[in-house]
């Protein structure tokens, strides 16, 4: 603001008020410009934070997705291994039953009534 002691005698009270109003208006305009710059910086920073949060969230989601896929693959591999094991047991049992059936058929055809115990 202006120094009223040096300009007080040169200006009328109305002119002094107008001069102060002009100075205050200039200060308000400067504050608006400064506030606008601060808002622009804050928006830029907020956009950077949001972008970083999106990237972090995407990476975390990708890690979670990969973990779920890995667990599903492990479970699928376990199920397939169990199925192979069961299939092999069934195949072995089928071969055993086939051998027994052939032996029984042979005994029936050859007239033997009792199947001898396996040694």
Secondary structure, 3 states (H helix, E strand, C coil): CCCHHHHCCCCCHHHHHHHHHHHHHHHHHHHHHHHHHHHHHHHHHHHHHHHHHHHHHHHHHHHHHHHHHHHHHHHHHHHHHHHHHHHHHHHHHHHHHHHHHHHHHHHHHHCCCCCCCCC
